């Protein structure tokens, strides 16, 4: 298998860009506006949205752990 460092770098830069865009204020600012609309937040809405937020936070935590493990492995190569 040939080494394709440029492809690896491109993939990592794409991941970096995706993570950056995910943290964009556009999603969060709109969400904060929506939930304060009169009549929007019922008990069911709070449960559903709260569960989705918790699940997304778990996913972000997992991505962070995977990135840390990736970096630990990368640092070991060539030592």
Rosetta blueprint (number, residue, H / E / L):
1 X L
2 X L
3 X L
4 X L
5 X H
6 X H
7 X H
8 X H
9 X H
10 X H
11 X H
12 X H
13 X H
14 X H
15 X H
16 X H
17 X H
18 X H
19 X H
20 X H
21 X H
22 X H
23 X L
24 X L
25 X H
26 X H
27 X H
28 X H
29 X H
30 X H
31 X H
32 X H
33 X H
34 X H
35 X H
36 X L
37 X L
38 X L
39 X L
40 X L
41 X L
42 X L
43 X H
44 X H
45 X H
46 X H
47 X H
48 X H
49 X H
50 X H
51 X H
52 X H
53 X H
54 X H
55 X H
56 X H
57 X H
58 X H
59 X H
60 X H
61 X H
62 X H
63 X H
64 X H
65 X H
66 X H
67 X H
68 X H
69 X H
70 X H
71 X H
72 X H
73 X H
74 X H
75 X H
76 X H
77 X L
78 X L
79 X L
